[in-house]
């Protein structure tokens, strides 16, 4: 799984490749790709093609 409900996330694929499934649509994620998951997206399934380093970065809260 990648992402969480009601929080935006950024995915960074450091090496290798995989597939992200959102709402039945499949997106390819390859080495060097950066993907923004808006808060409305929530969590998605991620299928790596082997072992890959995939960073999931949370963004700071904007409650200021």
LOVO-486933 format. One line per field, with one value per atom (N, C-alpha, C): residue number from 1; residue in one letter; atom name; x, y, z. Coordinates in nm, 2 decimals, always signed. Example, Ala and Ser with C-alpha at 12.3 -4.5 7.8 and 13.67 -1.06 7.14 Angstrom:
<recs>
num <- (1 1 1 2 2 2) .
residuo <- (A A A S S S) .
atomo <- (N CA C N CA C) .
east <- (+1.32 +1.23 +1.32 +1.28 +1.37 +1.29) .
north <- (-0.57 -0.45 -0.33 -0.22 -0.11 +0.00) .
up <- (+0.78 +0.78 +0.78 +0.71 +0.71 +0.79) .
</recs>
This chain:
<recs>
num <- (1 1 1 2 2 2 3 3 3 4 4 4 5 5 5 6 6 6 7 7 7 8 8 8 9 9 9 10 10 10 11 11 11 12 12 12 13 13 13 14 14 14 15 15 15 16 16 16 17 17 17 18 18 18 19 19 19 20 20 20 21 21 21 22 22 22 23 23 23 24 24 24 25 25 25 26 26 26 27 27 27 28 28 28 29 29 29 30 30 30 31 31 31 32 32 32 33 33 33 34 34 34 35 35 35 36 36 36 37 37 37 38 38 38 39 39 39 40 40 40 41 41 41 42 42 42 43 43 43 44 44 44 45 45 45 46 46 46 47 47 47 48 48 48 49 49 49 50 50 50 51 51 51 52 52 52 53 53 53 54 54 54 55 55 55 56 56 56 57 57 57 58 58 58 59 59 59 60 60 60 61 61 61 62 62 62 63 63 63 64 64 64) .
residuo <- (X X X X X X X X X X X X X X X X X X X X X X X X X X X X X X X X X X X X X X X X X X X X X X X X X X X X X X X X X X X X X X X X X X X X X X X X X X X X X X X X X X X X X X X X X X X X X X X X X X X X X X X X X X X X X X X X X X X X X X X X X X X X X X X X X X X X X X X X X X X X X X X X X X X X X X X X X X X X X X X X X X X X X X X X X X X X X X X X X X X X X X X X X X X X X X X X) .
atomo <- (N CA C N CA C N CA C N CA C N CA C N CA C N CA C N CA C N CA C N CA C N CA C N CA C N CA C N CA C N CA C N CA C N CA C N CA C N CA C N CA C N CA C N CA C N CA C N CA C N CA C N CA C N CA C N CA C N CA C N CA C N CA C N CA C N CA C N CA C N CA C N CA C N CA C N CA C N CA C N CA C N CA C N CA C N CA C N CA C N CA C N CA C N CA C N CA C N CA C N CA C N CA C N CA C N CA C N CA C N CA C N CA C N CA C N CA C N CA C N CA C N CA C N CA C N CA C N CA C) .
east <- (+0.08 +0.00 +0.09 +0.04 +0.10 +0.00 +0.03 -0.06 -0.15 -0.21 -0.31 -0.43 -0.53 -0.66 -0.64 -0.69 -0.69 -0.56 -0.45 -0.32 -0.25 -0.19 -0.12 +0.02 +0.07 +0.19 +0.27 +0.40 +0.48 +0.56 +0.55 +0.63 +0.75 +0.86 +0.99 +1.05 +1.05 +1.11 +1.26 +1.34 +1.49 +1.55 +1.50 +1.56 +1.45 +1.46 +1.36 +1.23 +1.12 +1.00 +0.88 +0.76 +0.65 +0.52 +0.41 +0.28 +0.19 +0.13 +0.04 -0.11 -0.19 -0.33 -0.42 -0.49 -0.58 -0.71 -0.81 -0.95 -0.96 -0.88 -0.89 -0.80 -0.74 -0.65 -0.50 -0.42 -0.29 -0.19 -0.10 +0.00 +0.14 +0.23 +0.36 +0.45 +0.53 +0.63 +0.77 +0.85 +0.99 +1.09 +1.22 +1.33 +1.33 +1.34 +1.34 +1.21 +1.10 +0.96 +0.93 +0.86 +0.81 +0.66 +0.58 +0.43 +0.37 +0.28 +0.20 +0.07 +0.04 -0.08 -0.16 -0.26 -0.34 -0.41 -0.45 -0.52 -0.65 -0.72 -0.84 -0.83 -0.70 -0.68 -0.68 -0.63 -0.62 -0.51 -0.53 -0.43 -0.45 -0.34 -0.34 -0.26 -0.29 -0.21 -0.08 +0.03 +0.16 +0.22 +0.25 +0.31 +0.45 +0.55 +0.69 +0.73 +0.81 +0.86 +1.00 +0.99 +1.11 +1.13 +1.25 +1.28 +1.32 +1.25 +1.28 +1.28 +1.37 +1.36 +1.25 +1.15 +1.04 +1.02 +1.05 +1.03 +0.89 +0.82 +0.69 +0.71 +0.69 +0.71 +0.58 +0.57 +0.45 +0.48 +0.38 +0.40 +0.36 +0.42 +0.38 +0.24 +0.18 +0.04 +0.04 -0.07 -0.08 -0.17 -0.18 -0.27 -0.19 -0.17 -0.10 -0.18) .
north <- (-0.12 +0.00 +0.12 +0.23 +0.36 +0.46 +0.57 +0.67 +0.64 +0.74 +0.73 +0.82 +0.79 +0.87 +1.01 +1.11 +1.25 +1.31 +1.26 +1.32 +1.31 +1.42 +1.41 +1.34 +1.27 +1.20 +1.21 +1.20 +1.20 +1.07 +1.00 +0.88 +0.91 +0.86 +0.87 +0.73 +0.70 +0.57 +0.58 +0.53 +0.55 +0.46 +0.34 +0.24 +0.13 +0.07 -0.04 +0.02 -0.06 -0.02 -0.09 -0.04 -0.11 -0.05 -0.08 -0.03 +0.02 +0.13 +0.19 +0.17 +0.12 +0.10 +0.20 +0.29 +0.38 +0.37 +0.33 +0.32 +0.24 +0.13 +0.03 +0.07 +0.19 +0.23 +0.20 +0.15 +0.11 +0.21 +0.26 +0.35 +0.29 +0.31 +0.26 +0.36 +0.31 +0.39 +0.33 +0.42 +0.37 +0.45 +0.41 +0.47 +0.62 +0.70 +0.85 +0.92 +0.84 +0.90 +0.96 +1.07 +1.13 +1.14 +1.09 +1.08 +1.15 +1.25 +1.31 +1.24 +1.20 +1.14 +1.24 +1.31 +1.41 +1.34 +1.42 +1.37 +1.30 +1.34 +1.28 +1.14 +1.11 +0.98 +0.87 +0.90 +0.80 +0.70 +0.58 +0.48 +0.40 +0.36 +0.28 +0.16 +0.06 -0.06 -0.03 -0.08 -0.06 -0.20 -0.24 -0.37 -0.34 -0.37 -0.36 -0.47 -0.44 -0.54 -0.59 -0.67 -0.71 -0.61 -0.62 -0.53 -0.39 -0.29 -0.16 -0.06 +0.04 +0.14 +0.25 +0.26 +0.36 +0.44 +0.57 +0.66 +0.71 +0.71 +0.77 +0.89 +1.01 +1.13 +1.20 +1.23 +1.30 +1.45 +1.53 +1.67 +1.73 +1.85 +1.91 +1.95 +1.95 +2.00 +2.15 +2.19 +2.34 +2.41 +2.35 +2.41 +2.52 +2.63 +2.74 +2.86) .
up <- (+0.00 +0.00 +0.00 -0.06 -0.06 -0.04 +0.04 +0.07 +0.19 +0.24 +0.35 +0.33 +0.40 +0.38 +0.43 +0.35 +0.39 +0.41 +0.36 +0.37 +0.23 +0.18 +0.06 +0.08 -0.02 -0.01 -0.14 -0.13 -0.25 -0.26 -0.37 -0.39 -0.48 -0.44 -0.52 -0.55 -0.67 -0.71 -0.73 -0.64 -0.65 -0.75 -0.77 -0.86 -0.89 -1.00 -1.04 -1.09 -1.08 -1.13 -1.06 -1.08 -1.03 -1.08 -1.02 -1.07 -0.96 -0.98 -0.88 -0.93 -0.85 -0.88 -0.80 -0.88 -0.81 -0.89 -0.81 -0.86 -0.99 -0.99 -1.10 -1.22 -1.21 -1.32 -1.28 -1.37 -1.34 -1.40 -1.31 -1.36 -1.34 -1.44 -1.43 -1.35 -1.26 -1.19 -1.21 -1.26 -1.30 -1.23 -1.23 -1.17 -1.20 -1.10 -1.12 -1.12 -1.12 -1.12 -0.98 -0.98 -0.86 -0.88 -0.79 -0.80 -0.68 -0.71 -0.60 -0.59 -0.46 -0.43 -0.35 -0.41 -0.34 -0.23 -0.13 -0.01 -0.05 -0.15 -0.19 -0.25 -0.29 -0.35 -0.24 -0.12 -0.01 -0.04 +0.01 -0.01 -0.15 -0.21 -0.33 -0.32 -0.40 -0.41 -0.49 -0.44 -0.52 -0.53 -0.66 -0.69 -0.74 -0.66 -0.71 -0.81 -0.90 -0.99 -0.94 -0.83 -0.76 -0.64 -0.58 -0.47 -0.52 -0.47 -0.52 -0.40 -0.40 -0.30 -0.34 -0.27 -0.30 -0.18 -0.19 -0.07 -0.07 +0.04 +0.06 +0.16 +0.11 +0.18 +0.22 +0.35 +0.39 +0.39 +0.35 +0.35 +0.48 +0.51 +0.64 +0.64 +0.76 +0.78 +0.75 +0.69 +0.66 +0.76 +0.88 +0.99 +1.06 +1.00 +1.07 +1.08) .
</recs>
